[in-house]
């Protein structure tokens, strides 16, 4: 995001950043959002669904761009992604879940049971898992699902899943993404392959993906922010899908 802003001319004394990190604890989002509101920024950036929801609740005036949000409408960030009706627009990280399940099946045609791991408290993950289960069933395969509320729960969930599944698919889930090295160790020990939803996750632990690259997503989001900085109204900037998918 910052790299792209710099390319657009917003660098050095021309821009000021205030970085707030919840450190994986969603309980920090409310106070962080209140602080950003009091800062009276030109534009706010929210990364992932929980952060965007908290920021919108605290501040419905300052223009906001979000990124790494799978379904902004279901998350309550906009009533119409094509014509944002609140103070938020951005770039989703909604991947082609059907395509990724088909991809998993092509890679491992002998796998009869596909494991799914996610945090049930993340709205973006719930949406993807619902699609994944439907697509797995259409292929005549069985889905086994395990949830992890925190990164501390991931290892046990992954080990249980690896004992029941022939292959594992992980959506763009924040909790799982933060624990990918742990998942990788389980995958290697149990010899159960993992297919992820994005390029960053698969580089940490996994076999392959045809998914999004979050660096590209950040740059795409920055371009929206620049339009707002230059005077465009949020309502005139439709929510965008990822510009491309990457095979890793």
Secondary structure, DSSP 8 states (H G I E B T S, - for coil): -HHHHHHTT--GGG--------TT-GGGHHHHHHHHHHHT-S-EEEESHHHHHHHHHH-SSS-EEEEEES-TTTTTS-S-TTS--SSEEEEE----HHHHHHHHHHHTTT--EEEEEE-TT-HHHHHHHHHHHHHHHHTT-EEEEEE-SSGGGHHHHHHHHHTT-SEEEE-S-HHHHHTHHHHHHHHHHHT-EEEESBHHHHHHS-SB-EEB-HHHHHHHHHHHHHHHHTT--GGGS--B--S--EE-
